[in-house]
Amino acid sequence: MLMKCLVVGIGGFIGANARYLVGMWVQNKWGASFPYGTFVINITGSFILGLFAALTLKYAWNDHWRLLIAVGFVGAYTTFSTFEYESLMLVSEGAWGRALVNILGSVVLGFAAAFLGVVAARFIGASHA
């Protein structure tokens, strides 16, 4: 049990730092008028989780990899609560259009990214058959 917690913690440490660095990079590149950082992080996190989950199933990787990547890294990298708060702030500022783009875009593109992650994993699996 201690080893599993350690593996999740390592993944979480890496994911939290990746989230911070990616978020800052995106904000510096595109500004803060829209929550671009959280948007990009949640979409890329959806892709990573879809890719990883499909590869894990295909190759029956050790459960420590699931704990490291899916639970630790992606769990710390993505953030539903920040997405919700930033959407609420857009609404409270009267920016209903941007809030709607953020909410619908995050859900639709997040779903598409997870789907593309699974497709990419299948492609990787097919090329190594």
Phi, psi and omega in degrees: 000319179297319179297319179296318178296321178296317180297315177299317180298319178296314178299318179296320178299313180294316181296318180296319178290323176297318179300314180299311183294316178295316179300316179293318180299314181296317179297319178295327182281317188244355177090182186244015180287347179216147181285061182301320183301308179297321180301308181296317181298314181292325178290313180294325177296322177297318178297313181301315181294318177298314179299309184295316182298318180292319178294322179298317178294318182294317186257001179049052180295156177306142182300337178297328178293320177298316180295319181293308187274300187291312183278308184285294186296301184294324178300321179275331183287314182269162182206111177285321183295319178294319176304313180295316181296315180295324176296317178299319179296321177298317178296316182294335177274359181082009181270062184299320180297313179293324177297317179295318177299317180296313184292305181292319180298317180296317182290310183291311181290328175297317176297314180297321180294318177298317178299313180295327175298317178294317178298317179298320179296319177296321178296315177299316179297321181290326182284347179252013183280000000 
